[in-house]
Amino acid sequence: GLAPVADEVRPDSDESEEESDDVPEPAQFDFSKKGARTSVSAEAYGAFNKKITSFTAPVHVKTPEAERQLRAALANSFMFNALSDQEMNTVVGAFEKMPVNAGQVVIQQGDPDAKELYVLESGHLDIYKRTGAGGGDGTKLGSYKDAGQTFGELALLYNCPRAATIKAASSSVIWKIDRETFNHVVKDAAARKRQLYESFLKSVEILSHLDAYEVSQVADALKSETYKKGDLVVRQGDVGNHFFLLEEGSAVALKNGQNVKNYGPRDYFGELALMSEVPRQASVRIESEKATVLSLDRKSFKRLLGPLNETMSQKAQDYKKA
């Protein structure tokens, strides 16, 4: 299995590109080892709660420019990519801008009363983890520097104390959203999306060995796009930043204009450029009238499917000989 890492300790760290900054993880308090996960409340797991029909999300008025900046940040955060247009409008309205000064603590480790999730717009925040009874901030584990990075969702998803301290390293701009809106809108949308894709993923041969938790993580990270006949999903010679799964429709791989492989539902492509850092070895063109293609970005692919490299490399040999 893959070692889970808590969300507040999912930096885009300077040391490693393997860490994903956008995969929500289950609660785990001993980050130094693969320690036992804490028990997860019924609110967070299993059948998600019925929506409280009387719920109304708060609305914080924004200038058109501020809303544009927020939407741009959210577009980079897969936590929000399962939302419908209407849900996204609700969420955008509920976010509140929060400028922070260098040295300001945004999240304090151990705080039992977590009320908000945060999204970085600009700036630099550091992540600290304190172990034992020692004072101070503890050990620096990494940083948040990229627009759209989310943090603070662990305590909202799993009703547990804050797992790390997040402190601004420079003047920064972050957005915050309240627990109620997050639970009613974002969490439900993610749960619906997960249900939709889990059974499909289990039917993909290369993913069949993943356990239920790992499958759910892949489901959360997928983005869905619709293509029409003749569209190129991948272009030979381009830099590859995504791994693709064909959900519906058919496609063909073209190497120097020659058909080298046909794809149908549950087939995958695009892994070679991510595994070996080489340009795309072939173009992939949609053959059916329309097709639905699921994609995983480079970071999610390496983090979630890294253990499959050997299997994929073996399968790729036949393809390369073509």
Short mmCIF file of the C-alpha atoms (twelve columns), coordinates in Angstrom:
data_MODEL
# 
_entry.id   MODEL 
# 
loop_
_atom_site.group_PDB 
_atom_site.id 
_atom_site.type_symbol 
_atom_site.label_atom_id 
_atom_site.label_alt_id 
_atom_site.label_comp_id 
_atom_site.label_asym_id 
_atom_site.label_seq_id 
_atom_site.Cartn_x 
_atom_site.Cartn_y 
_atom_site.Cartn_z 
_atom_site.pdbx_PDB_model_num 
ATOM 1   C CA . GLY A 1   0.000   0.000  0.000   1 
ATOM 2   C CA . LEU A 2   0.960   3.637  -0.231  1 
ATOM 3   C CA . ALA A 3   1.911   5.406  2.982   1 
ATOM 4   C CA . PRO A 4   -0.750  8.022  3.732   1 
ATOM 5   C CA . VAL A 5   0.375   11.531 4.553   1 
ATOM 6   C CA . ALA A 6   -1.913  14.044 6.199   1 
ATOM 7   C CA . ASP A 7   -3.135  16.992 4.180   1 
ATOM 8   C CA . GLU A 8   -1.564  19.658 6.306   1 
ATOM 9   C CA . VAL A 9   1.758   18.005 5.645   1 
ATOM 10  C CA . ARG A 10  1.436   17.761 1.877   1 
ATOM 11  C CA . PRO A 11  3.783   20.508 0.759   1 
ATOM 12  C CA . ASP A 12  5.301   21.060 -2.602  1 
ATOM 13  C CA . SER A 13  8.521   20.582 -0.675  1 
ATOM 14  C CA . ASP A 14  11.882  21.762 -1.938  1 
ATOM 15  C CA . GLU A 15  13.367  18.331 -1.347  1 
ATOM 16  C CA . SER A 16  10.951  16.152 -3.257  1 
ATOM 17  C CA . GLU A 17  8.596   16.440 -6.189  1 
ATOM 18  C CA . GLU A 18  6.986   13.161 -5.205  1 
ATOM 19  C CA . GLU A 19  4.849   14.839 -2.560  1 
ATOM 20  C CA . SER A 20  1.459   15.822 -3.906  1 
ATOM 21  C CA . ASP A 21  -0.030  19.034 -2.624  1 
ATOM 22  C CA . ASP A 22  -3.528  18.257 -3.739  1 
ATOM 23  C CA . VAL A 23  -4.515  14.840 -2.526  1 
ATOM 24  C CA . PRO A 24  -6.685  14.765 0.595   1 
ATOM 25  C CA . GLU A 25  -5.488  12.087 2.961   1 
ATOM 26  C CA . PRO A 26  -6.949  10.367 5.997   1 
ATOM 27  C CA . ALA A 27  -6.083  11.436 9.490   1 
ATOM 28  C CA . GLN A 28  -2.784  10.174 10.766  1 
ATOM 29  C CA . PHE A 29  -1.016  11.677 13.718  1 
ATOM 30  C CA . ASP A 30  2.364   9.970  13.689  1 
ATOM 31  C CA . PHE A 31  3.758   11.224 10.389  1 
ATOM 32  C CA . SER A 32  7.231   9.793  10.953  1 
ATOM 33  C CA . LYS A 33  6.021   6.218  10.466  1 
ATOM 34  C CA . LYS A 34  3.199   4.420  8.693   1 
ATOM 35  C CA . GLY A 35  1.427   4.455  12.062  1 
ATOM 36  C CA . ALA A 36  -2.147  3.385  12.561  1 
ATOM 37  C CA . ARG A 37  -4.713  5.819  11.242  1 
ATOM 38  C CA . THR A 38  -6.994  7.452  13.781  1 
ATOM 39  C CA . SER A 39  -10.600 6.391  13.835  1 
ATOM 40  C CA . VAL A 40  -12.633 8.357  11.328  1 
ATOM 41  C CA . SER A 41  -15.990 9.808  12.305  1 
ATOM 42  C CA . ALA A 42  -19.206 8.773  10.607  1 
ATOM 43  C CA . GLU A 43  -19.550 12.337 9.326   1 
ATOM 44  C CA . ALA A 44  -16.414 11.958 7.249   1 
ATOM 45  C CA . TYR A 45  -16.604 8.436  5.851   1 
ATOM 46  C CA . GLY A 46  -19.092 5.960  4.528   1 
ATOM 47  C CA . ALA A 47  -22.404 7.264  3.283   1 
ATOM 48  C CA . PHE A 48  -22.139 11.002 3.231   1 
ATOM 49  C CA . ASN A 49  -24.686 12.937 5.213   1 
ATOM 50  C CA . LYS A 50  -27.981 14.062 3.830   1 
ATOM 51  C CA . LYS A 51  -27.779 17.732 3.016   1 
ATOM 52  C CA . ILE A 52  -29.518 19.995 5.459   1 
ATOM 53  C CA . THR A 53  -32.006 21.658 3.171   1 
ATOM 54  C CA . SER A 54  -32.088 24.887 5.162   1 
ATOM 55  C CA . PHE A 55  -28.355 25.458 4.665   1 
ATOM 56  C CA . THR A 56  -27.444 28.767 3.022   1 
ATOM 57  C CA . ALA A 57  -23.819 29.523 2.221   1 
ATOM 58  C CA . PRO A 58  -22.420 32.921 3.235   1 
ATOM 59  C CA . VAL A 59  -21.657 35.431 0.496   1 
ATOM 60  C CA . HIS A 60  -18.606 37.692 0.713   1 
ATOM 61  C CA . VAL A 61  -18.774 40.373 -1.983  1 
ATOM 62  C CA . LYS A 62  -15.694 40.532 -4.214  1 
ATOM 63  C CA . THR A 63  -14.456 42.793 -6.968  1 
ATOM 64  C CA . PRO A 64  -14.436 41.167 -10.444 1 
ATOM 65  C CA . GLU A 65  -10.613 41.079 -10.280 1 
ATOM 66  C CA . ALA A 66  -10.583 39.405 -6.846  1 
ATOM 67  C CA . GLU A 67  -13.101 36.816 -8.079  1 
ATOM 68  C CA . ARG A 68  -10.972 36.182 -11.178 1 
ATOM 69  C CA . GLN A 69  -7.878  35.614 -9.000  1 
ATOM 70  C CA . LEU A 70  -9.799  33.244 -6.704  1 
ATOM 71  C CA . ARG A 71  -11.215 31.241 -9.614  1 
ATOM 72  C CA . ALA A 72  -7.721  30.994 -11.118 1 
ATOM 73  C CA . ALA A 73  -6.382  29.649 -7.796  1 
ATOM 74  C CA . LEU A 74  -9.267  27.156 -7.459  1 
ATOM 75  C CA . ALA A 75  -8.711  25.941 -11.033 1 
ATOM 76  C CA . ASN A 76  -5.295  24.676 -9.868  1 
ATOM 77  C CA . SER A 77  -6.770  22.806 -6.893  1 
ATOM 78  C CA . PHE A 78  -8.289  19.421 -7.630  1 
ATOM 79  C CA . MET A 79  -10.148 19.603 -4.297  1 
ATOM 80  C CA . PHE A 80  -12.650 21.776 -6.170  1 
ATOM 81  C CA . ASN A 81  -12.690 20.181 -9.624  1 
ATOM 82  C CA . ALA A 82  -15.718 17.962 -8.938  1 
ATOM 83  C CA . LEU A 83  -17.998 20.972 -8.478  1 
ATOM 84  C CA . SER A 84  -20.789 21.815 -10.917 1 
ATOM 85  C CA . ASP A 85  -20.922 25.407 -12.196 1 
ATOM 86  C CA . GLN A 86  -23.652 26.224 -9.684  1 
ATOM 87  C CA . GLU A 87  -21.686 24.697 -6.810  1 
ATOM 88  C CA . MET A 88  -18.548 26.560 -7.886  1 
ATOM 89  C CA . ASN A 89  -20.465 29.858 -7.857  1 
ATOM 90  C CA . THR A 90  -21.658 29.102 -4.309  1 
ATOM 91  C CA . VAL A 91  -18.135 28.243 -3.176  1 
ATOM 92  C CA . VAL A 92  -16.571 31.310 -4.816  1 
ATOM 93  C CA . GLY A 93  -19.137 33.490 -3.053  1 
ATOM 94  C CA . ALA A 94  -18.391 31.872 0.312   1 
ATOM 95  C CA . PHE A 95  -14.612 32.368 0.188   1 
ATOM 96  C CA . GLU A 96  -13.206 35.318 2.102   1 
ATOM 97  C CA . LYS A 97  -9.884  36.985 1.279   1 
ATOM 98  C CA . MET A 98  -7.308  36.930 4.064   1 
ATOM 99  C CA . PRO A 99  -4.011  38.826 3.685   1 
ATOM 100 C CA . VAL A 100 -1.376  37.545 6.152   1 
ATOM 101 C CA . ASN A 101 1.897   39.069 7.307   1 
ATOM 102 C CA . ALA A 102 5.289   37.361 7.491   1 
ATOM 103 C CA . GLY A 103 5.486   35.366 10.729  1 
ATOM 104 C CA . GLN A 104 1.698   35.141 11.160  1 
ATOM 105 C CA . VAL A 105 0.386   31.717 12.211  1 
ATOM 106 C CA . VAL A 106 -2.561  30.638 10.055  1 
ATOM 107 C CA . ILE A 107 -3.046  27.159 11.605  1 
ATOM 108 C CA . GLN A 108 -1.787  26.110 15.025  1 
ATOM 109 C CA . GLN A 109 -0.966  22.425 15.546  1 
ATOM 110 C CA . GLY A 110 -3.267  20.828 18.100  1 
ATOM 111 C CA . ASP A 111 -6.093  23.363 17.758  1 
ATOM 112 C CA . PRO A 112 -9.237  21.261 18.294  1 
ATOM 113 C CA . ASP A 113 -11.630 23.841 16.842  1 
ATOM 114 C CA . ALA A 114 -10.928 23.841 13.090  1 
ATOM 115 C CA . LYS A 115 -13.386 26.122 11.326  1 
ATOM 116 C CA . GLU A 116 -11.827 26.824 7.928   1 
ATOM 117 C CA . LEU A 117 -10.034 25.480 4.878   1 
ATOM 118 C CA . TYR A 118 -7.532  27.685 3.048   1 
ATOM 119 C CA . VAL A 119 -6.386  28.192 -0.544  1 
ATOM 120 C CA . LEU A 120 -3.149  29.995 -1.399  1 
ATOM 121 C CA . GLU A 121 -3.355  32.803 -3.939  1 
ATOM 122 C CA . SER A 122 0.161   34.241 -3.578  1 
ATOM 123 C CA . GLY A 123 3.081   34.216 -1.163  1 
ATOM 124 C CA . HIS A 124 4.917   31.561 0.828   1 
ATOM 125 C CA . LEU A 125 3.837   29.599 3.913   1 
ATOM 126 C CA . ASP A 126 5.908   27.046 5.831   1 
ATOM 127 C CA . ILE A 127 4.686   23.819 7.458   1 
ATOM 128 C CA . TYR A 128 5.958   22.783 10.896  1 
ATOM 129 C CA . LYS A 129 5.359   19.593 12.852  1 
ATOM 130 C CA . ARG A 130 6.042   19.385 16.572  1 
ATOM 131 C CA . THR A 131 6.606   15.989 18.194  1 
ATOM 132 C CA . GLY A 132 6.779   15.291 21.908  1 
ATOM 133 C CA . ALA A 133 6.487   17.983 24.535  1 
ATOM 134 C CA . GLY A 134 9.086   20.357 23.079  1 
ATOM 135 C CA . GLY A 135 8.163   24.005 22.595  1 
ATOM 136 C CA . GLY A 136 8.425   26.138 19.479  1 
ATOM 137 C CA . ASP A 137 7.084   25.418 16.029  1 
ATOM 138 C CA . GLY A 138 8.858   22.084 15.628  1 
ATOM 139 C CA . THR A 139 10.505  20.703 12.496  1 
ATOM 140 C CA . LYS A 140 9.934   22.397 9.145   1 
ATOM 141 C CA . LEU A 141 8.428   19.838 6.766   1 
ATOM 142 C CA . GLY A 142 7.972   21.896 3.616   1 
ATOM 143 C CA . SER A 143 6.232   24.884 2.099   1 
ATOM 144 C CA . TYR A 144 3.199   26.060 0.179   1 
ATOM 145 C CA . LYS A 145 4.245   28.364 -2.667  1 
ATOM 146 C CA . ASP A 146 1.946   27.572 -5.604  1 
ATOM 147 C CA . ALA A 147 -1.365  29.304 -6.301  1 
ATOM 148 C CA . GLY A 148 -4.233  26.889 -5.706  1 
ATOM 149 C CA . GLN A 149 -2.565  24.788 -3.009  1 
ATOM 150 C CA . THR A 150 -5.136  23.909 -0.351  1 
ATOM 151 C CA . PHE A 151 -4.449  23.255 3.300   1 
ATOM 152 C CA . GLY A 152 -6.467  22.720 6.442   1 
ATOM 153 C CA . GLU A 153 -8.946  20.227 4.986   1 
ATOM 154 C CA . LEU A 154 -7.784  17.297 7.132   1 
ATOM 155 C CA . ALA A 155 -9.344  18.659 10.309  1 
ATOM 156 C CA . LEU A 156 -12.599 19.455 8.472   1 
ATOM 157 C CA . LEU A 157 -12.827 16.077 6.730   1 
ATOM 158 C CA . TYR A 158 -12.024 13.995 9.780   1 
ATOM 159 C CA . ASN A 159 -13.054 16.129 12.765  1 
ATOM 160 C CA . CYS A 160 -9.628  15.936 14.365  1 
ATOM 161 C CA . PRO A 161 -7.242  18.551 15.819  1 
ATOM 162 C CA . ARG A 162 -4.972  20.496 13.480  1 
ATOM 163 C CA . ALA A 163 -2.068  18.194 12.565  1 
ATOM 164 C CA . ALA A 164 0.611   20.809 11.861  1 
ATOM 165 C CA . THR A 165 1.383   24.509 12.205  1 
ATOM 166 C CA . ILE A 166 1.204   26.671 9.066   1 
ATOM 167 C CA . LYS A 167 3.067   29.969 9.317   1 
ATOM 168 C CA . ALA A 168 3.544   32.701 6.698   1 
ATOM 169 C CA . ALA A 169 7.188   32.989 5.611   1 
ATOM 170 C CA . SER A 170 6.419   36.191 3.703   1 
ATOM 171 C CA . SER A 171 3.475   38.523 3.171   1 
ATOM 172 C CA . SER A 172 0.883   36.289 1.517   1 
ATOM 173 C CA . VAL A 173 -2.688  36.296 0.279   1 
ATOM 174 C CA . ILE A 174 -4.872  33.313 1.136   1 
ATOM 175 C CA . TRP A 175 -8.594  32.623 0.860   1 
ATOM 176 C CA . LYS A 176 -10.606 30.908 3.579   1 
ATOM 177 C CA . ILE A 177 -13.911 29.043 3.419   1 
ATOM 178 C CA . ASP A 178 -16.037 27.999 6.389   1 
ATOM 179 C CA . ARG A 179 -16.527 24.421 7.556   1 
ATOM 180 C CA . GLU A 180 -20.274 24.359 6.838   1 
ATOM 181 C CA . THR A 181 -19.969 25.396 3.177   1 
ATOM 182 C CA . PHE A 182 -17.061 23.012 2.691   1 
ATOM 183 C CA . ASN A 183 -19.019 20.103 4.201   1 
ATOM 184 C CA . HIS A 184 -22.269 20.829 2.371   1 
ATOM 185 C CA . VAL A 185 -20.888 21.629 -1.054  1 
ATOM 186 C CA . VAL A 186 -17.286 20.526 -1.607  1 
ATOM 187 C CA . LYS A 187 -17.253 17.284 0.380   1 
ATOM 188 C CA . ASP A 188 -20.535 16.047 -1.106  1 
ATOM 189 C CA . ALA A 189 -19.372 16.781 -4.656  1 
ATOM 190 C CA . ALA A 190 -16.111 14.908 -4.048  1 
ATOM 191 C CA . ALA A 191 -18.045 11.938 -2.633  1 
ATOM 192 C CA . ARG A 192 -20.345 11.825 -5.678  1 
ATOM 193 C CA . LYS A 193 -17.365 11.944 -8.027  1 
ATOM 194 C CA . ARG A 194 -15.603 9.199  -6.081  1 
ATOM 195 C CA . GLN A 195 -18.655 6.931  -6.317  1 
ATOM 196 C CA . LEU A 196 -18.887 7.591  -10.054 1 
ATOM 197 C CA . TYR A 197 -15.294 6.600  -10.829 1 
ATOM 198 C CA . GLU A 198 -14.422 3.890  -8.311  1 
ATOM 199 C CA . SER A 199 -16.173 1.029  -10.118 1 
ATOM 200 C CA . PHE A 200 -14.693 2.165  -13.444 1 
ATOM 201 C CA . LEU A 201 -11.166 2.272  -12.002 1 
ATOM 202 C CA . LYS A 202 -11.494 -1.203 -10.510 1 
ATOM 203 C CA . SER A 203 -12.214 -2.520 -14.018 1 
ATOM 204 C CA . VAL A 204 -8.954  -1.091 -15.430 1 
ATOM 205 C CA . GLU A 205 -6.459  -3.967 -15.560 1 
ATOM 206 C CA . ILE A 206 -3.379  -1.957 -14.589 1 
ATOM 207 C CA . LEU A 207 -5.171  -0.595 -11.489 1 
ATOM 208 C CA . SER A 208 -6.751  -3.863 -10.353 1 
ATOM 209 C CA . HIS A 209 -4.182  -4.465 -7.588  1 
ATOM 210 C CA . LEU A 210 -4.891  -1.123 -5.835  1 
ATOM 211 C CA . ASP A 211 -6.742  -1.353 -2.541  1 
ATOM 212 C CA . ALA A 212 -9.989  0.545  -1.901  1 
ATOM 213 C CA . TYR A 213 -8.207  3.468  -0.277  1 
ATOM 214 C CA . GLU A 214 -5.741  3.845  -3.161  1 
ATOM 215 C CA . VAL A 215 -8.550  3.619  -5.734  1 
ATOM 216 C CA . SER A 216 -10.426 6.374  -3.899  1 
ATOM 217 C CA . GLN A 217 -7.353  8.608  -4.017  1 
ATOM 218 C CA . VAL A 218 -7.023  8.097  -7.781  1 
ATOM 219 C CA . ALA A 219 -10.767 8.770  -8.215  1 
ATOM 220 C CA . ASP A 220 -10.464 12.048 -6.313  1 
ATOM 221 C CA . ALA A 221 -7.550  13.232 -8.452  1 
ATOM 222 C CA . LEU A 222 -9.113  12.465 -11.878 1 
ATOM 223 C CA . LYS A 223 -10.266 15.190 -14.225 1 
ATOM 224 C CA . SER A 224 -12.806 14.388 -16.943 1 
ATOM 225 C CA . GLU A 225 -12.826 15.939 -20.429 1 
ATOM 226 C CA . THR A 226 -15.002 15.338 -23.469 1 
ATOM 227 C CA . TYR A 227 -13.470 15.192 -26.948 1 
ATOM 228 C CA . LYS A 228 -14.967 14.897 -30.443 1 
ATOM 229 C CA . LYS A 229 -13.872 12.875 -33.471 1 
ATOM 230 C CA . GLY A 230 -10.496 13.978 -34.840 1 
ATOM 231 C CA . ASP A 231 -9.356  15.761 -31.656 1 
ATOM 232 C CA . LEU A 232 -5.782  15.104 -30.555 1 
ATOM 233 C CA . VAL A 233 -5.543  14.242 -26.851 1 
ATOM 234 C CA . VAL A 234 -1.756  13.852 -27.102 1 
ATOM 235 C CA . ARG A 235 0.586   15.261 -29.782 1 
ATOM 236 C CA . GLN A 236 3.818   13.456 -30.723 1 
ATOM 237 C CA . GLY A 237 6.892   15.410 -29.613 1 
ATOM 238 C CA . ASP A 238 5.092   17.438 -26.929 1 
ATOM 239 C CA . VAL A 239 6.154   17.435 -23.277 1 
ATOM 240 C CA . GLY A 240 3.879   15.099 -21.336 1 
ATOM 241 C CA . ASN A 241 2.271   16.264 -18.104 1 
ATOM 242 C CA . HIS A 242 -0.760  13.958 -17.880 1 
ATOM 243 C CA . PHE A 243 -1.657  10.268 -17.804 1 
ATOM 244 C CA . PHE A 244 -4.939  9.358  -19.538 1 
ATOM 245 C CA . LEU A 245 -7.656  6.723  -19.169 1 
ATOM 246 C CA . LEU A 246 -10.272 6.307  -21.879 1 
ATOM 247 C CA . GLU A 247 -13.661 6.077  -20.173 1 
ATOM 248 C CA . GLU A 248 -15.912 6.104  -23.250 1 
ATOM 249 C CA . GLY A 249 -15.243 6.061  -26.984 1 
ATOM 250 C CA . SER A 250 -12.303 4.930  -29.112 1 
ATOM 251 C CA . ALA A 251 -8.939  6.394  -30.088 1 
ATOM 252 C CA . VAL A 252 -5.859  5.517  -32.087 1 
ATOM 253 C CA . ALA A 253 -2.131  6.067  -31.460 1 
ATOM 254 C CA . LEU A 254 -0.257  7.495  -34.450 1 
ATOM 255 C CA . LYS A 255 3.541   7.336  -34.691 1 
ATOM 256 C CA . ASN A 256 4.857   9.468  -37.547 1 
ATOM 257 C CA . GLY A 257 1.365   9.267  -39.025 1 
ATOM 258 C CA . GLN A 258 1.171   5.443  -38.850 1 
ATOM 259 C CA . ASN A 259 -1.469  3.691  -36.753 1 
ATOM 260 C CA . VAL A 260 0.415   1.752  -34.047 1 
ATOM 261 C CA . LYS A 261 -2.291  1.032  -31.458 1 
ATOM 262 C CA . ASN A 262 -6.066  1.171  -30.968 1 
ATOM 263 C CA . TYR A 263 -7.677  2.197  -27.686 1 
ATOM 264 C CA . GLY A 264 -11.112 1.414  -26.266 1 
ATOM 265 C CA . PRO A 265 -12.815 1.979  -22.904 1 
ATOM 266 C CA . ARG A 266 -10.574 1.223  -19.876 1 
ATOM 267 C CA . ASP A 267 -7.359  1.544  -21.929 1 
ATOM 268 C CA . TYR A 268 -4.698  3.993  -20.749 1 
ATOM 269 C CA . PHE A 269 -2.040  6.044  -22.506 1 
ATOM 270 C CA . GLY A 270 0.421   8.848  -21.857 1 
ATOM 271 C CA . GLU A 271 2.413   7.005  -19.190 1 
ATOM 272 C CA . LEU A 272 5.706   6.831  -21.129 1 
ATOM 273 C CA . ALA A 273 6.390   10.572 -21.043 1 
ATOM 274 C CA . LEU A 274 5.749   10.653 -17.297 1 
ATOM 275 C CA . MET A 275 7.795   7.559  -16.468 1 
ATOM 276 C CA . SER A 276 10.869  8.326  -18.536 1 
ATOM 277 C CA . GLU A 277 10.677  12.123 -18.909 1 
ATOM 278 C CA . VAL A 278 10.790  11.835 -22.713 1 
ATOM 279 C CA . PRO A 279 8.587   13.770 -25.167 1 
ATOM 280 C CA . ARG A 280 5.352   12.146 -26.322 1 
ATOM 281 C CA . GLN A 281 6.269   9.156  -28.495 1 
ATOM 282 C CA . ALA A 282 3.019   9.192  -30.476 1 
ATOM 283 C CA . SER A 283 -0.098  11.256 -31.062 1 
ATOM 284 C CA . VAL A 284 -3.445  9.962  -29.809 1 
ATOM 285 C CA . ARG A 285 -6.480  10.900 -31.915 1 
ATOM 286 C CA . ILE A 286 -10.154 10.348 -31.079 1 
ATOM 287 C CA . GLU A 287 -11.860 8.015  -33.576 1 
ATOM 288 C CA . SER A 288 -15.398 7.815  -32.155 1 
ATOM 289 C CA . GLU A 289 -17.943 10.635 -32.618 1 
ATOM 290 C CA . LYS A 290 -17.185 11.667 -29.051 1 
ATOM 291 C CA . ALA A 291 -15.092 10.333 -26.191 1 
ATOM 292 C CA . THR A 292 -14.702 10.865 -22.472 1 
ATOM 293 C CA . VAL A 293 -11.110 10.905 -21.256 1 
ATOM 294 C CA . LEU A 294 -9.967  10.956 -17.627 1 
ATOM 295 C CA . SER A 295 -6.595  12.449 -16.759 1 
ATOM 296 C CA . LEU A 296 -4.156  12.482 -13.842 1 
ATOM 297 C CA . ASP A 297 -1.565  15.258 -13.640 1 
ATOM 298 C CA . ARG A 298 2.142   14.460 -13.301 1 
ATOM 299 C CA . LYS A 299 2.340   14.878 -9.514  1 
ATOM 300 C CA . SER A 300 -0.742  12.748 -8.845  1 
ATOM 301 C CA . PHE A 301 0.492   10.072 -11.284 1 
ATOM 302 C CA . LYS A 302 3.907   9.805  -9.630  1 
ATOM 303 C CA . ARG A 303 2.496   9.784  -6.131  1 
ATOM 304 C CA . LEU A 304 -0.488  7.479  -6.672  1 
ATOM 305 C CA . LEU A 305 0.674   5.235  -9.517  1 
ATOM 306 C CA . GLY A 306 4.453   5.320  -8.999  1 
ATOM 307 C CA . PRO A 307 4.440   1.700  -7.722  1 
ATOM 308 C CA . LEU A 308 2.990   0.601  -11.095 1 
ATOM 309 C CA . ASN A 309 6.029   1.826  -13.042 1 
ATOM 310 C CA . GLU A 310 7.503   -1.659 -13.441 1 
ATOM 311 C CA . THR A 311 4.265   -3.177 -14.735 1 
ATOM 312 C CA . MET A 312 3.698   -0.263 -17.088 1 
ATOM 313 C CA . SER A 313 7.309   -0.415 -18.352 1 
ATOM 314 C CA . GLN A 314 6.838   -4.098 -19.211 1 
ATOM 315 C CA . LYS A 315 3.642   -3.390 -21.139 1 
ATOM 316 C CA . ALA A 316 5.280   -0.445 -22.889 1 
ATOM 317 C CA . GLN A 317 7.959   -2.650 -24.495 1 
ATOM 318 C CA . ASP A 318 5.460   -4.084 -26.997 1 
ATOM 319 C CA . TYR A 319 4.238   -0.600 -27.811 1 
ATOM 320 C CA . LYS A 320 7.778   0.719  -28.407 1 
ATOM 321 C CA . LYS A 321 8.510   -2.152 -30.816 1 
ATOM 322 C CA . ALA A 322 5.568   -1.120 -32.969 1 
# 
